[in-house]
Amino acid sequence: MMAEQTWPERAIIGFHLDEENHWVADLECGHTRHVRHNPPWQNREWVTKLETRRLNIGKTFICKKCEPL
Ligand SMILES: [Zn+2]
């Protein structure tokens, strides 16, 4: 049986738009993660507004680009 892998949680330090105009979160580890607002599948209206993006700075995402713990 394979051991279950877990990845570290990394804080969001900023956001930027990619070349296709999708929002990307910049994580403290230097990796990035898409935070697409693509309703009805992905509903993240907060990411479309500067005010609510700011509120999410410092929140954490599991970073699967980092080495598993
Ligand atoms: Zn990472």
N, CA, C, O and the ligand as a Tripos MOL2 file, in Angstrom:
@<TRIPOS>MOLECULE
protein
  277   275    70     0     0
PROTEIN
NO_CHARGES

@<TRIPOS>ATOM
      1 N           0.8320   -1.2050    0.0000 N.3       1 MET1
      2 CA          0.0000    0.0000    0.0000 C.3       1 MET1
      3 C           0.8660    1.2540    0.0000 C.2       1 MET1
      4 O           1.8430    1.3410    0.7440 O.2       1 MET1
      5 N           0.5090    2.2130   -0.8270 N.am      2 MET2
      6 CA          1.3070    3.4290   -0.8930 C.3       2 MET2
      7 C           0.9850    4.3790    0.2440 C.2       2 MET2
      8 O          -0.1730    4.5630    0.6180 O.2       2 MET2
      9 N           2.0220    4.9710    0.7800 N.am      3 ALA3
     10 CA          1.8180    5.9550    1.8370 C.3       3 ALA3
     11 C           1.1200    7.1770    1.2350 C.2       3 ALA3
     12 O           1.3890    7.5770    0.1020 O.2       3 ALA3
     13 N           0.2460    7.7350    2.0030 N.am      4 GLU4
     14 CA         -0.4360    8.9330    1.5340 C.3       4 GLU4
     15 C           0.5150   10.1290    1.6370 C.2       4 GLU4
     16 O           1.1430   10.3580    2.6710 O.2       4 GLU4
     17 N           0.6000   10.8740    0.5490 N.am      5 GLN5
     18 CA          1.5130   12.0150    0.5780 C.3       5 GLN5
     19 C           0.7850   13.2730    0.9880 C.2       5 GLN5
     20 O          -0.3790   13.4890    0.6510 O.2       5 GLN5
     21 N           1.5000   14.0910    1.7190 N.am      6 THR6
     22 CA          0.9360   15.3920    2.0600 C.3       6 THR6
     23 C           1.9320   16.4710    1.6560 C.2       6 THR6
     24 O           3.1440   16.2560    1.6580 O.2       6 THR6
     25 N           1.3980   17.6190    1.3160 N.am      7 TRP7
     26 CA          2.2250   18.7380    0.8750 C.3       7 TRP7
     27 C           2.0910   19.8830    1.8760 C.2       7 TRP7
     28 O           1.0870   19.9980    2.5790 O.2       7 TRP7
     29 N           3.1070   20.7150    1.9270 N.am      8 PRO8
     30 CA          3.0670   21.8170    2.8910 C.3       8 PRO8
     31 C           2.0400   22.8830    2.5150 C.2       8 PRO8
     32 O           1.7050   23.0570    1.3430 O.2       8 PRO8
     33 N           1.5510   23.5880    3.5260 N.am      9 GLU9
     34 CA          0.6800   24.7340    3.2840 C.3       9 GLU9
     35 C           1.5430   25.9610    3.1540 C.2       9 GLU9
     36 O           2.4490   26.1810    3.9580 O.2       9 GLU9
     37 N           1.2670   26.7690    2.1350 N.am     10 ARG10
     38 CA          2.0520   27.9770    1.8800 C.3      10 ARG10
     39 C           1.1450   29.1860    1.8300 C.2      10 ARG10
     40 O           0.0490   29.1430    1.2720 O.2      10 ARG10
     41 N           1.6240   30.2680    2.4240 N.am     11 ALA11
     42 CA          0.8200   31.4830    2.4690 C.3      11 ALA11
     43 C           0.8390   32.2100    1.1190 C.2      11 ALA11
     44 O           1.8340   32.1890    0.3940 O.2      11 ALA11
     45 N          -0.2700   32.8410    0.8130 N.am     12 ILE12
     46 CA         -0.3740   33.6870   -0.3850 C.3      12 ILE12
     47 C           0.2970   35.0270   -0.0800 C.2      12 ILE12
     48 O           0.0060   35.6670    0.9310 O.2      12 ILE12
     49 N           1.1990   35.4380   -0.9710 N.am     13 ILE13
     50 CA          1.8600   36.7370   -0.7670 C.3      13 ILE13
     51 C           1.4450   37.7670   -1.8140 C.2      13 ILE13
     52 O           1.7750   38.9460   -1.6910 O.2      13 ILE13
     53 N           0.7280   37.3260   -2.8360 N.am     14 GLY14
     54 CA          0.2670   38.2640   -3.8560 C.3      14 GLY14
     55 C          -0.5020   37.5400   -4.9480 C.2      14 GLY14
     56 O          -0.6850   36.3240   -4.9040 O.2      14 GLY14
     57 N          -0.9450   38.3110   -5.9210 N.am     15 PHE15
     58 CA         -1.6940   37.7490   -7.0520 C.3      15 PHE15
     59 C          -1.2290   38.4090   -8.3340 C.2      15 PHE15
     60 O          -0.7940   39.5600   -8.3270 O.2      15 PHE15
     61 N          -1.3230   37.6830   -9.4270 N.am     16 HIS16
     62 CA         -1.1180   38.3000  -10.7350 C.3      16 HIS16
     63 C          -1.9800   37.5860  -11.7710 C.2      16 HIS16
     64 O          -2.4830   36.4890  -11.5310 O.2      16 HIS16
     65 N          -2.1400   38.2310  -12.9310 N.am     17 LEU17
     66 CA         -2.8940   37.6240  -14.0260 C.3      17 LEU17
     67 C          -1.9200   36.9210  -14.9580 C.2      17 LEU17
     68 O          -0.8360   37.4320  -15.2420 O.2      17 LEU17
     69 N          -2.3200   35.7350  -15.4340 N.am     18 ASP18
     70 CA         -1.4710   35.0650  -16.4210 C.3      18 ASP18
     71 C          -1.8170   35.5820  -17.8200 C.2      18 ASP18
     72 O          -2.6570   36.4680  -17.9790 O.2      18 ASP18
     73 N          -1.1530   35.0100  -18.8270 N.am     19 GLU19
     74 CA         -1.3210   35.5170  -20.1950 C.3      19 GLU19
     75 C          -2.7310   35.2660  -20.7290 C.2      19 GLU19
     76 O          -3.1340   35.8810  -21.7160 O.2      19 GLU19
     77 N          -3.4790   34.3740  -20.0900 N.am     20 GLU20
     78 CA         -4.8680   34.1340  -20.5100 C.3      20 GLU20
     79 C          -5.8760   34.8450  -19.6150 C.2      20 GLU20
     80 O          -7.0750   34.5680  -19.6560 O.2      20 GLU20
     81 N          -5.3580   35.7750  -18.8030 N.am     21 ASN21
     82 CA         -6.2130   36.5690  -17.9260 C.3      21 ASN21
     83 C          -6.8700   35.7600  -16.8120 C.2      21 ASN21
     84 O          -7.9630   36.0910  -16.3530 O.2      21 ASN21
     85 N          -6.1980   34.7020  -16.3850 N.am     22 HIS22
     86 CA         -6.6440   33.9580  -15.2170 C.3      22 HIS22
     87 C          -5.8180   34.4010  -14.0230 C.2      22 HIS22
     88 O          -4.6230   34.6710  -14.1460 O.2      22 HIS22
     89 N          -6.4640   34.4730  -12.8660 N.am     23 TRP23
     90 CA         -5.7510   34.8830  -11.6730 C.3      23 TRP23
     91 C          -4.8710   33.7680  -11.1330 C.2      23 TRP23
     92 O          -5.2530   32.5980  -11.1000 O.2      23 TRP23
     93 N          -3.6920   34.1710  -10.7160 N.am     24 VAL24
     94 CA         -2.7070   33.2460  -10.1750 C.3      24 VAL24
     95 C          -2.2510   33.7840   -8.8200 C.2      24 VAL24
     96 O          -1.9130   34.9610   -8.6930 O.2      24 VAL24
     97 N          -2.2430   32.9170   -7.8150 N.am     25 ALA25
     98 CA         -1.7460   33.3140   -6.5010 C.3      25 ALA25
     99 C          -0.2440   33.0560   -6.4380 C.2      25 ALA25
    100 O           0.2360   31.9960   -6.8400 O.2      25 ALA25
    101 N           0.4850   34.0410   -5.9280 N.am     26 ASP26
    102 CA          1.9210   33.8710   -5.6800 C.3      26 ASP26
    103 C           2.0790   33.3770   -4.2480 C.2      26 ASP26
    104 O           1.5940   34.0080   -3.3090 O.2      26 ASP26
    105 N           2.7560   32.2560   -4.0880 N.am     27 LEU27
    106 CA          2.9210   31.6700   -2.7560 C.3      27 LEU27
    107 C           4.2950   31.9910   -2.1870 C.2      27 LEU27
    108 O           5.2370   32.2740   -2.9280 O.2      27 LEU27
    109 N           4.3970   31.9430   -0.8830 N.am     28 GLU28
    110 CA          5.6430   32.3140   -0.1900 C.3      28 GLU28
    111 C           6.8300   31.4370   -0.5880 C.2      28 GLU28
    112 O           7.9820   31.8450   -0.4440 O.2      28 GLU28
    113 N           6.5460   30.2360   -1.0880 N.am     29 CYS29
    114 CA          7.6330   29.3230   -1.4520 C.3      29 CYS29
    115 C           8.1990   29.6290   -2.8350 C.2      29 CYS29
    116 O           9.1770   29.0130   -3.2570 O.2      29 CYS29
    117 N           7.5780   30.5910   -3.5510 N.am     30 GLY30
    118 CA          8.0540   30.9150   -4.8880 C.3      30 GLY30
    119 C           7.2500   30.2350   -5.9740 C.2      30 GLY30
    120 O           7.3980   30.5560   -7.1530 O.2      30 GLY30
    121 N           6.3960   29.2950   -5.5860 N.am     31 HIS31
    122 CA          5.5170   28.6450   -6.5490 C.3      31 HIS31
    123 C           4.2590   29.4790   -6.7450 C.2      31 HIS31
    124 O           4.0200   30.4590   -6.0390 O.2      31 HIS31
    125 N           3.4650   29.0620   -7.7210 N.am     32 THR32
    126 CA          2.2260   29.7770   -8.0120 C.3      32 THR32
    127 C           1.0900   28.7770   -8.0870 C.2      32 THR32
    128 O           1.3100   27.5770   -8.2530 O.2      32 THR32
    129 N          -0.1120   29.2770   -7.9650 N.am     33 ARG33
    130 CA         -1.2770   28.4090   -8.0500 C.3      33 ARG33
    131 C          -2.4390   29.1790   -8.6570 C.2      33 ARG33
    132 O          -2.7410   30.2940   -8.2290 O.2      33 ARG33
    133 N          -3.0930   28.5870   -9.6550 N.am     34 HIS34
    134 CA         -4.2320   29.2420  -10.2770 C.3      34 HIS34
    135 C          -5.4020   29.3250   -9.3080 C.2      34 HIS34
    136 O          -5.7100   28.3660   -8.6000 O.2      34 HIS34
    137 N          -6.0340   30.4600   -9.2880 N.am     35 VAL35
    138 CA         -7.2700   30.6260   -8.5120 C.3      35 VAL35
    139 C          -8.3210   31.1650   -9.4810 C.2      35 VAL35
    140 O          -8.7580   32.3120   -9.3930 O.2      35 VAL35
    141 N          -8.7050   30.2950  -10.4040 N.am     36 ARG36
    142 CA         -9.6070   30.7130  -11.4780 C.3      36 ARG36
    143 C         -11.0130   30.9740  -10.9710 C.2      36 ARG36
    144 O         -11.5390   30.2620  -10.1150 O.2      36 ARG36
    145 N         -11.5980   32.0180  -11.5300 N.am     37 HIS37
    146 CA        -13.0300   32.2490  -11.3400 C.3      37 HIS37
    147 C         -13.6870   31.8260  -12.6450 C.2      37 HIS37
    148 O         -13.6430   32.5560  -13.6350 O.2      37 HIS37
    149 N         -14.2960   30.6470  -12.6460 N.am     38 ASN38
    150 CA        -14.8140   30.0460  -13.8670 C.3      38 ASN38
    151 C         -16.1550   29.3790  -13.5480 C.2      38 ASN38
    152 O         -16.2730   28.1540  -13.5600 O.2      38 ASN38
    153 N         -17.1680   30.2150  -13.2630 N.am     39 PRO39
    154 CA        -18.4590   29.6490  -12.8410 C.3      39 PRO39
    155 C         -19.1130   28.8460  -13.9550 C.2      39 PRO39
    156 O         -18.8730   29.1440  -15.1250 O.2      39 PRO39
    157 N         -19.9230   27.8450  -13.6490 N.am     40 PRO40
    158 CA        -20.2950   27.4320  -12.2790 C.3      40 PRO40
    159 C         -19.3330   26.4070  -11.6840 C.2      40 PRO40
    160 O         -19.5590   25.9320  -10.5710 O.2      40 PRO40
    161 N         -18.2820   26.0630  -12.3910 N.am     41 TRP41
    162 CA        -17.3970   25.0100  -11.8850 C.3      41 TRP41
    163 C         -16.4910   25.5010  -10.7760 C.2      41 TRP41
    164 O         -16.3130   24.8360   -9.7560 O.2      41 TRP41
    165 N         -15.9340   26.6530  -10.9870 N.am     42 GLN42
    166 CA        -15.0490   27.2180   -9.9680 C.3      42 GLN42
    167 C         -15.5580   28.6140   -9.6590 C.2      42 GLN42
    168 O         -15.4740   29.5270  -10.4810 O.2      42 GLN42
    169 N         -16.0750   28.7530   -8.4860 N.am     43 ASN43
    170 CA        -16.6860   30.0260   -8.1310 C.3      43 ASN43
    171 C         -15.8120   30.7710   -7.1430 C.2      43 ASN43
    172 O         -15.8450   30.5150   -5.9400 O.2      43 ASN43
    173 N         -15.0450   31.6790   -7.6610 N.am     44 ARG44
    174 CA        -14.1390   32.4420   -6.7990 C.3      44 ARG44
    175 C         -14.2680   33.9220   -7.1540 C.2      44 ARG44
    176 O         -13.3140   34.5710   -7.5830 O.2      44 ARG44
    177 N         -15.4550   34.4120   -6.9630 N.am     45 GLU45
    178 CA        -15.6860   35.7980   -7.3330 C.3      45 GLU45
    179 C         -14.7540   36.7430   -6.5880 C.2      45 GLU45
    180 O         -14.4180   37.8110   -7.0990 O.2      45 GLU45
    181 N         -14.3290   36.3570   -5.3740 N.am     46 TRP46
    182 CA        -13.4470   37.2100   -4.5740 C.3      46 TRP46
    183 C         -12.1690   37.5620   -5.3120 C.2      46 TRP46
    184 O         -11.5800   38.6190   -5.0830 O.2      46 TRP46
    185 N         -11.7390   36.6660   -6.2070 N.am     47 VAL47
    186 CA        -10.4480   36.8990   -6.8460 C.3      47 VAL47
    187 C         -10.5230   38.0090   -7.8960 C.2      47 VAL47
    188 O          -9.4950   38.5340   -8.3240 O.2      47 VAL47
    189 N         -11.7380   38.3620   -8.3070 N.am     48 THR48
    190 CA        -11.8830   39.3760   -9.3440 C.3      48 THR48
    191 C         -11.8260   40.8000   -8.7890 C.2      48 THR48
    192 O         -11.7520   41.7640   -9.5510 O.2      48 THR48
    193 N         -11.8590   40.9270   -7.4740 N.am     49 LYS49
    194 CA        -11.8610   42.2700   -6.8740 C.3      49 LYS49
    195 C         -10.6340   42.5060   -6.0110 C.2      49 LYS49
    196 O         -10.2500   41.6580   -5.2050 O.2      49 LYS49
    197 N         -10.0280   43.6620   -6.1910 N.am     50 LEU50
    198 CA         -8.8140   43.9960   -5.4540 C.3      50 LEU50
    199 C          -9.0180   43.8970   -3.9400 C.2      50 LEU50
    200 O          -8.1770   43.3510   -3.2260 O.2      50 LEU50
    201 N         -10.1430   44.4340   -3.4630 N.am     51 GLU51
    202 CA        -10.4030   44.4450   -2.0200 C.3      51 GLU51
    203 C         -10.4140   43.0510   -1.4210 C.2      51 GLU51
    204 O          -9.8100   42.8020   -0.3780 O.2      51 GLU51
    205 N         -11.1170   42.1370   -2.1020 N.am     52 THR52
    206 CA        -11.2410   40.7990   -1.5380 C.3      52 THR52
    207 C          -9.9940   39.9640   -1.8050 C.2      52 THR52
    208 O          -9.7030   39.0210   -1.0680 O.2      52 THR52
    209 N          -9.2540   40.3120   -2.8660 N.am     53 ARG53
    210 CA         -7.9590   39.6400   -3.0450 C.3      53 ARG53
    211 C          -7.0580   39.9680   -1.8620 C.2      53 ARG53
    212 O          -6.3810   39.1000   -1.3120 O.2      53 ARG53
    213 N          -7.0680   41.2440   -1.4860 N.am     54 ARG54
    214 CA         -6.2400   41.6840   -0.3600 C.3      54 ARG54
    215 C          -6.5490   40.9010    0.9080 C.2      54 ARG54
    216 O          -5.6520   40.5610    1.6790 O.2      54 ARG54
    217 N          -7.8450   40.6180    1.1130 N.am     55 LEU55
    218 CA         -8.2570   39.8890    2.3160 C.3      55 LEU55
    219 C          -7.7170   38.4650    2.3240 C.2      55 LEU55
    220 O          -7.6330   37.8350    3.3780 O.2      55 LEU55
    221 N          -7.3540   37.9610    1.1540 N.am     56 ASN56
    222 CA         -6.8760   36.5810    1.0750 C.3      56 ASN56
    223 C          -5.3630   36.4620    1.1260 C.2      56 ASN56
    224 O          -4.8230   35.3550    1.1320 O.2      56 ASN56
    225 N          -4.6760   37.6010    1.1640 N.am     57 ILE57
    226 CA         -3.2220   37.5820    1.3560 C.3      57 ILE57
    227 C          -2.9600   36.9830    2.7400 C.2      57 ILE57
    228 O          -3.5860   37.3740    3.7250 O.2      57 ILE57
    229 N          -2.0470   36.0520    2.7990 N.am     58 GLY58
    230 CA         -1.7370   35.4200    4.0830 C.3      58 GLY58
    231 C          -2.4890   34.1250    4.3140 C.2      58 GLY58
    232 O          -2.1300   33.3420    5.1930 O.2      58 GLY58
    233 N          -3.5470   33.8900    3.5170 N.am     59 LYS59
    234 CA         -4.2230   32.5870    3.6130 C.3      59 LYS59
    235 C          -3.3290   31.5270    2.9880 C.2      59 LYS59
    236 O          -2.4150   31.8490    2.2280 O.2      59 LYS59
    237 N          -3.5830   30.2940    3.2990 N.am     60 THR60
    238 CA         -2.6840   29.2480    2.8170 C.3      60 THR60
    239 C          -3.3720   28.2980    1.8470 C.2      60 THR60
    240 O          -4.5740   28.0400    1.9210 O.2      60 THR60
    241 N          -2.5610   27.7970    0.9450 N.am     61 PHE61
    242 CA         -2.9510   26.7370    0.0240 C.3      61 PHE61
    243 C          -1.9690   25.5880    0.2160 C.2      61 PHE61
    244 O          -0.8090   25.8100    0.5640 O.2      61 PHE61
    245 N          -2.4210   24.3860   -0.0060 N.am     62 ILE62
    246 CA         -1.5180   23.2510   -0.1000 C.3      62 ILE62
    247 C          -0.7370   23.4320   -1.4030 C.2      62 ILE62
    248 O          -1.3320   23.5990   -2.4680 O.2      62 ILE62
    249 N           0.5920   23.4000   -1.3190 N.am     63 CYS63
    250 CA          1.4150   23.5640   -2.5150 C.3      63 CYS63
    251 C           1.9480   22.2170   -2.9810 C.2      63 CYS63
    252 O           2.8530   21.6470   -2.3730 O.2      63 CYS63
    253 N           1.3740   21.7240   -4.0650 N.am     64 LYS64
    254 CA          1.7970   20.4100   -4.5810 C.3      64 LYS64
    255 C           3.0250   20.5120   -5.4700 C.2      64 LYS64
    256 O           3.5220   19.5040   -5.9720 O.2      64 LYS64
    257 N           3.5160   21.7380   -5.6660 N.am     65 LYS65
    258 CA          4.7700   21.8950   -6.4040 C.3      65 LYS65
    259 C           5.9610   21.7990   -5.4540 C.2      65 LYS65
    260 O           7.0960   21.6120   -5.8940 O.2      65 LYS65
    261 N           5.7060   21.9250   -4.1610 N.am     66 CYS66
    262 CA          6.7640   21.7450   -3.1630 C.3      66 CYS66
    263 C           6.9990   20.2460   -2.9420 C.2      66 CYS66
    264 O           6.1950   19.4050   -3.3450 O.2      66 CYS66
    265 N           8.1090   19.9470   -2.3000 N.am     67 GLU67
    266 CA          8.3940   18.5620   -1.9270 C.3      67 GLU67
    267 C           7.3460   18.0930   -0.9220 C.2      67 GLU67
    268 O           7.0040   18.8300    0.0030 O.2      67 GLU67
    269 N           6.8280   16.8630   -1.0960 N.am     68 PRO68
    270 CA          5.8940   16.3370   -0.0900 C.3      68 PRO68
    271 C           6.5670   16.2650    1.2810 C.2      68 PRO68
    272 O           7.7780   16.0680    1.3810 O.2      68 PRO68
    273 N           5.7830   16.4230    2.3070 N.am     69 LEU69
    274 CA          6.3240   16.3760    3.6740 C.3      69 LEU69
    275 C           6.7170   14.9450    4.0250 C.2      69 LEU69
    276 O           7.1930   14.6890    5.1310 O.2      69 LEU69
    277 ZN          5.6420   25.4960   -3.2740 Zn       70 ZN70
@<TRIPOS>BOND
     1     1     2 1
     2     2     3 1
     3     3     4 2
     4     3     5 am
     5     5     6 1
     6     6     7 1
     7     7     8 2
     8     7     9 am
     9     9    10 1
    10    10    11 1
    11    11    12 2
    12    11    13 am
    13    13    14 1
    14    14    15 1
    15    15    16 2
    16    15    17 am
    17    17    18 1
    18    18    19 1
    19    19    20 2
    20    19    21 am
    21    21    22 1
    22    22    23 1
    23    23    24 2
    24    23    25 am
    25    25    26 1
    26    26    27 1
    27    27    28 2
    28    27    29 am
    29    29    30 1
    30    30    31 1
    31    31    32 2
    32    31    33 am
    33    33    34 1
    34    34    35 1
    35    35    36 2
    36    35    37 am
    37    37    38 1
    38    38    39 1
    39    39    40 2
    40    39    41 am
    41    41    42 1
    42    42    43 1
    43    43    44 2
    44    43    45 am
    45    45    46 1
    46    46    47 1
    47    47    48 2
    48    47    49 am
    49    49    50 1
    50    50    51 1
    51    51    52 2
    52    51    53 am
    53    53    54 1
    54    54    55 1
    55    55    56 2
    56    55    57 am
    57    57    58 1
    58    58    59 1
    59    59    60 2
    60    59    61 am
    61    61    62 1
    62    62    63 1
    63    63    64 2
    64    63    65 am
    65    65    66 1
    66    66    67 1
    67    67    68 2
    68    67    69 am
    69    69    70 1
    70    70    71 1
    71    71    72 2
    72    71    73 am
    73    73    74 1
    74    74    75 1
    75    75    76 2
    76    75    77 am
    77    77    78 1
    78    78    79 1
    79    79    80 2
    80    79    81 am
    81    81    82 1
    82    82    83 1
    83    83    84 2
    84    83    85 am
    85    85    86 1
    86    86    87 1
    87    87    88 2
    88    87    89 am
    89    89    90 1
    90    90    91 1
    91    91    92 2
    92    91    93 am
    93    93    94 1
    94    94    95 1
    95    95    96 2
    96    95    97 am
    97    97    98 1
    98    98    99 1
    99    99   100 2
   100    99   101 am
   101   101   102 1
   102   102   103 1
   103   103   104 2
   104   103   105 am
   105   105   106 1
   106   106   107 1
   107   107   108 2
   108   107   109 am
   109   109   110 1
   110   110   111 1
   111   111   112 2
   112   111   113 am
   113   113   114 1
   114   114   115 1
   115   115   116 2
   116   115   117 am
   117   117   118 1
   118   118   119 1
   119   119   120 2
   120   119   121 am
   121   121   122 1
   122   122   123 1
   123   123   124 2
   124   123   125 am
   125   125   126 1
   126   126   127 1
   127   127   128 2
   128   127   129 am
   129   129   130 1
   130   130   131 1
   131   131   132 2
   132   131   133 am
   133   133   134 1
   134   134   135 1
   135   135   136 2
   136   135   137 am
   137   137   138 1
   138   138   139 1
   139   139   140 2
   140   139   141 am
   141   141   142 1
   142   142   143 1
   143   143   144 2
   144   143   145 am
   145   145   146 1
   146   146   147 1
   147   147   148 2
   148   147   149 am
   149   149   150 1
   150   150   151 1
   151   151   152 2
   152   151   153 am
   153   153   154 1
   154   154   155 1
   155   155   156 2
   156   155   157 am
   157   157   158 1
   158   158   159 1
   159   159   160 2
   160   159   161 am
   161   161   162 1
   162   162   163 1
   163   163   164 2
   164   163   165 am
   165   165   166 1
   166   166   167 1
   167   167   168 2
   168   167   169 am
   169   169   170 1
   170   170   171 1
   171   171   172 2
   172   171   173 am
   173   173   174 1
   174   174   175 1
   175   175   176 2
   176   175   177 am
   177   177   178 1
   178   178   179 1
   179   179   180 2
   180   179   181 am
   181   181   182 1
   182   182   183 1
   183   183   184 2
   184   183   185 am
   185   185   186 1
   186   186   187 1
   187   187   188 2
   188   187   189 am
   189   189   190 1
   190   190   191 1
   191   191   192 2
   192   191   193 am
   193   193   194 1
   194   194   195 1
   195   195   196 2
   196   195   197 am
   197   197   198 1
   198   198   199 1
   199   199   200 2
   200   199   201 am
   201   201   202 1
   202   202   203 1
   203   203   204 2
   204   203   205 am
   205   205   206 1
   206   206   207 1
   207   207   208 2
   208   207   209 am
   209   209   210 1
   210   210   211 1
   211   211   212 2
   212   211   213 am
   213   213   214 1
   214   214   215 1
   215   215   216 2
   216   215   217 am
   217   217   218 1
   218   218   219 1
   219   219   220 2
   220   219   221 am
   221   221   222 1
   222   222   223 1
   223   223   224 2
   224   223   225 am
   225   225   226 1
   226   226   227 1
   227   227   228 2
   228   227   229 am
   229   229   230 1
   230   230   231 1
   231   231   232 2
   232   231   233 am
   233   233   234 1
   234   234   235 1
   235   235   236 2
   236   235   237 am
   237   237   238 1
   238   238   239 1
   239   239   240 2
   240   239   241 am
   241   241   242 1
   242   242   243 1
   243   243   244 2
   244   243   245 am
   245   245   246 1
   246   246   247 1
   247   247   248 2
   248   247   249 am
   249   249   250 1
   250   250   251 1
   251   251   252 2
   252   251   253 am
   253   253   254 1
   254   254   255 1
   255   255   256 2
   256   255   257 am
   257   257   258 1
   258   258   259 1
   259   259   260 2
   260   259   261 am
   261   261   262 1
   262   262   263 1
   263   263   264 2
   264   263   265 am
   265   265   266 1
   266   266   267 1
   267   267   268 2
   268   267   269 am
   269   269   270 1
   270   270   271 1
   271   271   272 2
   272   271   273 am
   273   273   274 1
   274   274   275 1
   275   275   276 2
@<TRIPOS>SUBSTRUCTURE
     1 MET1         2 RESIDUE 1 A MET
     2 MET2         6 RESIDUE 1 A MET
     3 ALA3        10 RESIDUE 1 A ALA
     4 GLU4        14 RESIDUE 1 A GLU
     5 GLN5        18 RESIDUE 1 A GLN
     6 THR6        22 RESIDUE 1 A THR
     7 TRP7        26 RESIDUE 1 A TRP
     8 PRO8        30 RESIDUE 1 A PRO
     9 GLU9        34 RESIDUE 1 A GLU
    10 ARG10       38 RESIDUE 1 A ARG
    11 ALA11       42 RESIDUE 1 A ALA
    12 ILE12       46 RESIDUE 1 A ILE
    13 ILE13       50 RESIDUE 1 A ILE
    14 GLY14       54 RESIDUE 1 A GLY
    15 PHE15       58 RESIDUE 1 A PHE
    16 HIS16       62 RESIDUE 1 A HIS
    17 LEU17       66 RESIDUE 1 A LEU
    18 ASP18       70 RESIDUE 1 A ASP
    19 GLU19       74 RESIDUE 1 A GLU
    20 GLU20       78 RESIDUE 1 A GLU
    21 ASN21       82 RESIDUE 1 A ASN
    22 HIS22       86 RESIDUE 1 A HIS
    23 TRP23       90 RESIDUE 1 A TRP
    24 VAL24       94 RESIDUE 1 A VAL
    25 ALA25       98 RESIDUE 1 A ALA
    26 ASP26      102 RESIDUE 1 A ASP
    27 LEU27      106 RESIDUE 1 A LEU
    28 GLU28      110 RESIDUE 1 A GLU
    29 CYS29      114 RESIDUE 1 A CYS
    30 GLY30      118 RESIDUE 1 A GLY
    31 HIS31      122 RESIDUE 1 A HIS
    32 THR32      126 RESIDUE 1 A THR
    33 ARG33      130 RESIDUE 1 A ARG
    34 HIS34      134 RESIDUE 1 A HIS
    35 VAL35      138 RESIDUE 1 A VAL
    36 ARG36      142 RESIDUE 1 A ARG
    37 HIS37      146 RESIDUE 1 A HIS
    38 ASN38      150 RESIDUE 1 A ASN
    39 PRO39      154 RESIDUE 1 A PRO
    40 PRO40      158 RESIDUE 1 A PRO
    41 TRP41      162 RESIDUE 1 A TRP
    42 GLN42      166 RESIDUE 1 A GLN
    43 ASN43      170 RESIDUE 1 A ASN
    44 ARG44      174 RESIDUE 1 A ARG
    45 GLU45      178 RESIDUE 1 A GLU
    46 TRP46      182 RESIDUE 1 A TRP
    47 VAL47      186 RESIDUE 1 A VAL
    48 THR48      190 RESIDUE 1 A THR
    49 LYS49      194 RESIDUE 1 A LYS
    50 LEU50      198 RESIDUE 1 A LEU
    51 GLU51      202 RESIDUE 1 A GLU
    52 THR52      206 RESIDUE 1 A THR
    53 ARG53      210 RESIDUE 1 A ARG
    54 ARG54      214 RESIDUE 1 A ARG
    55 LEU55      218 RESIDUE 1 A LEU
    56 ASN56      222 RESIDUE 1 A ASN
    57 ILE57      226 RESIDUE 1 A ILE
    58 GLY58      230 RESIDUE 1 A GLY
    59 LYS59      234 RESIDUE 1 A LYS
    60 THR60      238 RESIDUE 1 A THR
    61 PHE61      242 RESIDUE 1 A PHE
    62 ILE62      246 RESIDUE 1 A ILE
    63 CYS63      250 RESIDUE 1 A CYS
    64 LYS64      254 RESIDUE 1 A LYS
    65 LYS65      258 RESIDUE 1 A LYS
    66 CYS66      262 RESIDUE 1 A CYS
    67 GLU67      266 RESIDUE 1 A GLU
    68 PRO68      270 RESIDUE 1 A PRO
    69 LEU69      274 RESIDUE 1 A LEU
    70 ZN70       277 GROUP 0 **** ****
